[in-house]
Amino acid sequence: MVAQNQRLRIIDAAISVFAQQGYPATTVDDIVAAAEIGVGSFYSFYGGKEECLLDAYERIVSMAKGELERAVAGASVWEERICQGLRRTLDLVVEEPQRARIALVEIQTAGAPALERYNETLLELSRQLAAGRERADEARWVPGSLEAILSSCFAWMLHRRASFGGDATPRLLNEMAELALEPYLGEAGAHNVIAKGPRA
């Protein structure tokens, strides 16, 4: 339990330092100073700052997944799950700005392994979006690469929000919901879902 608490202390300190200084500019000494531990204690858990960032990322993503699962638990159809998931995602970006910056910005600056893990997260999002194909009219043509394109687009929009701030809702939420729903439901169908209010 002592070791676990110390590890969490390092993670919390690292998240704060990475978010404030940026991953490239941060050193192990910076993390150690922020966590108020010895260098040896840090290296008993991590081989370097990259391992520390990856651990922080995994914990942030795991927490976010739990939040999203709870947010969409009451949704009965795909479009409601997407809208509620987008809403909770944007709320988390506002509520947890440092963690959002790690998950959306700094992870992309930490080298190939970190970027690969980030891309795995985008792939998970693509799978969630792809379920919309079952809701699309048979006559509607949906490009095979659509979900990958949408995931990258959402990542860029969230990256900008995490980097520069600004209002997260309702404008950004509606923009993202329209992008997610229109290819599958059509413009009218998407707008009908979004117009329902809190669920969109």
SVG drawing of the C-alpha trace seen along z (x, -y; Angstrom):
<svg xmlns="http://www.w3.org/2000/svg" viewBox="-36 -31 54 34">
<polyline fill="none" stroke="black" stroke-width="0.4" points="0.0,0.0 2.9,-2.4 4.4,-1.6 1.1,-2.1 0.6,-5.5 4.1,-6.6 3.5,-5.6 0.2,-7.6 2.1,-10.5 4.6,-10.3 1.8,-10.1 0.0,-13.1 3.1,-15.1 4.1,-14.0 0.7,-14.9 1.0,-18.4 4.5,-19.0 4.0,-17.5 0.9,-19.6 2.6,-22.8 6.0,-22.5 5.2,-20.1 6.7,-16.6 9.8,-17.5 10.9,-20.1 10.3,-18.0 13.1,-16.1 13.0,-13.4 14.4,-15.9 11.4,-18.1 9.0,-15.2 11.0,-14.1 11.0,-17.7 7.3,-18.0 6.6,-14.7 9.0,-15.4 10.7,-12.0 14.2,-10.8 15.5,-10.0 16.0,-6.4 12.3,-6.1 11.3,-7.3 13.6,-4.8 12.2,-2.0 9.0,-2.4 10.0,-3.8 12.9,-3.5 12.5,-7.1 10.0,-9.9 8.6,-8.1 7.5,-5.1 6.0,-7.5 4.1,-9.4 2.7,-6.1 1.6,-5.0 -0.1,-8.3 -1.8,-8.0 -3.1,-4.6 -4.6,-5.7 -6.2,-8.7 -7.7,-6.7 -8.9,-4.0 -10.6,-6.6 -12.2,-8.2 -13.5,-4.9 -15.2,-4.3 -16.8,-7.7 -18.0,-7.2 -19.4,-3.8 -21.5,-5.3 -22.6,-8.2 -23.9,-6.0 -25.4,-3.3 -29.0,-4.5 -28.8,-5.0 -30.9,-2.6 -29.6,-3.3 -26.2,-4.1 -26.9,-7.7 -27.8,-8.4 -24.6,-6.6 -22.5,-8.7 -24.1,-12.0 -23.9,-11.2 -20.3,-10.0 -19.3,-13.2 -21.0,-15.3 -19.2,-13.5 -15.9,-13.6 -16.1,-17.4 -17.1,-17.7 -14.0,-15.8 -11.8,-18.1 -13.2,-21.0 -13.2,-19.3 -9.8,-17.8 -7.7,-20.1 -4.3,-18.7 -5.3,-15.1 -6.9,-16.2 -3.7,-17.8 -1.7,-14.6 -4.2,-12.4 -4.6,-14.7 -1.5,-16.7 1.6,-15.6 1.2,-11.9 1.8,-12.8 5.2,-14.4 6.7,-11.4 8.0,-9.2 6.9,-6.2 5.6,-3.9 3.5,-6.7 2.1,-7.7 1.3,-4.0 -0.7,-3.8 -2.5,-7.1 -3.4,-5.7 -4.8,-2.6 -7.2,-4.8 -8.3,-6.4 -8.9,-3.0 -11.2,-2.2 -13.2,-5.3 -13.4,-4.3 -15.0,-1.0 -17.6,-2.8 -18.5,-5.0 -18.6,-2.1 -21.6,-0.7 -23.5,-3.5 -23.4,-1.6 -26.2,0.6 -28.3,-2.5 -27.8,-3.8 -30.3,-3.4 -29.3,-0.6 -29.2,-3.1 -26.8,-5.4 -23.1,-5.0 -20.6,-5.2 -16.9,-5.3 -14.8,-2.5 -12.3,-5.0 -15.0,-7.3 -14.5,-6.2 -10.7,-6.7 -11.3,-10.2 -13.9,-11.1 -11.7,-9.8 -8.8,-12.0 -11.1,-15.0 -12.4,-14.6 -8.9,-14.2 -7.9,-17.4 -10.9,-19.3 -10.3,-18.0 -6.5,-18.7 -7.3,-22.4 -9.7,-22.6 -7.1,-21.1 -4.4,-23.4 -6.1,-26.7 -9.2,-26.5 -12.5,-28.1 -16.1,-27.1 -16.6,-23.3 -20.3,-23.2 -22.8,-23.6 -21.3,-24.7 -18.4,-22.3 -20.7,-19.5 -23.2,-20.1 -20.4,-20.3 -19.0,-17.0 -22.4,-15.4 -23.3,-16.5 -20.0,-15.1 -20.6,-11.8 -24.3,-11.3 -24.9,-12.8 -23.0,-10.2 -25.2,-7.5 -28.5,-9.2 -28.5,-12.0 -28.8,-15.7 -32.4,-15.6 -32.0,-12.5 -28.9,-13.9 -30.6,-17.2 -33.6,-15.4 -31.3,-13.6 -29.3,-16.7 -32.5,-18.7 -33.6,-16.4 -31.6,-18.5 -29.7,-17.1 -29.1,-13.7 -27.5,-15.5"/>
</svg>
